[in-house]
Amino acid sequence: MPAPGVDVLIRGAGPVGCAAALALHAAGIRVALLDAGSTYPSFRPLALSYASRLILERLGVWPSLETTPIEKILVSQAGGFGRTRLSAADADVPALGYVTEYSTLLAALKGPVAPLITRDEVRARCTVHAEGSAPGEGKRYGQDALVALAEFEPRATNTAFERFTAEGPLALLPCAGGHAVVWSMRPERAQRLAAAPEAQFLSSLAECAGRAPGQPRSVRARSVQPLSLRVRSARVEGSEVYIGNAAQTLHPVAGQGVNLGLRDAWELAALLAEGIGPDALARYGRRRALDAQATIRVTDWLAAGFTGEAAWRRAARGAALTLLDVLPAPRRFFARRMIFGASALP
């Protein structure tokens, strides 16, 4: 049998695959990045956590990345009481997150990994799957995400808004003076609003968002994305390992998908730097289980448990938001958990 051409072959050249390639290459591991040349929506906002910023800084790509920092998040519910205000000070970080576009992040990562990219199969000791959505039926939410870029009056600053509604959460993320809109709703309504005249869309958005963000004035780059939860039963199978969306595909509430994937990539590279083999891969599977399962449960709970029109549901949402707002310790824990993953646990 011919000897492997590289130590690690990464399938999938999205942000998570590129980050893994950069980290492995920096550790002196022979790596190849298989790029299938996938296409992506014209506008796809990402909310990077402060932990993701630290990873990207260590990979040397952060200075070239254009982002809008999130210093505060105002969480509320439509048609009911209760709100929570999260700030960077709650988590002792410079910013709770940083908004960028998928294409911007991918361009910043792809430049440094260009010499590692291949279009051909390469023999390897270990194969890392980072090619996208986890297989299987999983759980299809009764929601689609309507994504867009909206301009408001006044212009967006450094505050993000998360608004829970009966149909699903609405996120307004500050993005280059406007707001990136990630609006979960019934699939049929998402399709109607995506194709609706601008005035009708803006009226519906203003009604849902409330007065805190201001008045929406224009919108562009509307698209609809189906939402589901898919989790691979095993992260490691023999000499193959699954990271990012290939391991778990999440609801976009709280913006955890890409951040969890970058933590996957970083920890995998750290373990493989100690040696490539079954023991290292088994340790990776064990070490990532807590962070992944906790993040999956939180996002699924927020997506499914914070919806519904029943009066008791509204009361429960309001009580939860009010308690989080008035109790500093749980608010700090929640903020750090969303930023750093399981390392925020005691």
Stockholm file with secondary structure:
# STOCKHOLM 1.0

chainA/1-346         MPAPGVDVLIRGAGPVGCAAALALHAAGIRVALLDAGSTYPSFRPLALSYASRLILERLGVWPSLETTPIEKILVSQAGGFGRTRLSAADADVPALGYVTEYSTLLAALKGPVAPLITRDEVRARCTVHAEGSAPGEGKRYGQDALVALAEFEPRATNTAFERFTAEGPLALLPCAGGHAVVWSMRPERAQRLAAAPEAQFLSSLAECAGRAPGQPRSVRARSVQPLSLRVRSARVEGSEVYIGNAAQTLHPVAGQGVNLGLRDAWELAALLAEGIGPDALARYGRRRALDAQATIRVTDWLAAGFTGEAAWRRAARGAALTLLDVLPAPRRFFARRMIFGASALP
#=GR chainA/1-346 SS CCCCSEEEEEECCSHHHHHHHHHHHHTTCCEEEECCCCCCCSCCEEEEEHHHHHHHHHTTCGGGCCCEEECEEEEEETTSCCEEEEEHHHHTSSCSEEEEEHHHHHHHHHHHHGGGEESSCCCEEEEEECSSSCSSCCEEEEEEEEEEEEEEESCCCSEEEEEECSSCEEEEEEETTEEEEEEEECHHHHHHHHHSCHHHHHHHHHHHHCSTTCEEEEEEEEEEEEEEEEECSCSEETTEEECGGGTEECCSGGGCHHHHHHHHHHHHHHHHTTCCSHHHHHHHHHHHHHHHHHHHHHHHIIIIITCCCCHHHHHHHHHHHHHHHHCHHHHHHHHHHHHHGGGGCC
#=GC SS_cons         CCCCSEEEEEECCSHHHHHHHHHHHHTTCCEEEECCCCCCCSCCEEEEEHHHHHHHHHTTCGGGCCCEEECEEEEEETTSCCEEEEEHHHHTSSCSEEEEEHHHHHHHHHHHHGGGEESSCCCEEEEEECSSSCSSCCEEEEEEEEEEEEEEESCCCSEEEEEECSSCEEEEEEETTEEEEEEEECHHHHHHHHHSCHHHHHHHHHHHHCSTTCEEEEEEEEEEEEEEEEECSCSEETTEEECGGGTEECCSGGGCHHHHHHHHHHHHHHHHTTCCSHHHHHHHHHHHHHHHHHHHHHHHIIIIITCCCCHHHHHHHHHHHHHHHHCHHHHHHHHHHHHHGGGGCC
//
